[in-house]
Amino acid sequence: MSAKLSQILKLSVPERILLVEAIWDSIVLENESKSNYQLSDEQINILEEEMAAYAKNPNEGSTWEEVKNRVKNKK
């Protein structure tokens, strides 16, 4: 494990969340400035299929709260 990663892992959970948010924001800004990211045809098809499935049955699946609880309980 690199020294930088081990330092990051010593941060508190809230600090690591802020770090992840900052990294994500930097990725978004970088992509916006390049504005050259394109979804593949396959990715577009998958998204369209998922949206059509949701439109047919919006109550199917789990809420975000249910998903978070399942993840938390897997510890």
Secondary structure as GFF3:
##gff-version 3
##sequence-region A 1 75
A	DSSP	alpha_helix	3	9	.	.	.	ID=ss1
A	DSSP	alpha_helix	13	34	.	.	.	ID=ss2
A	DSSP	alpha_helix	41	56	.	.	.	ID=ss3
A	DSSP	alpha_helix	64	72	.	.	.	ID=ss4
###
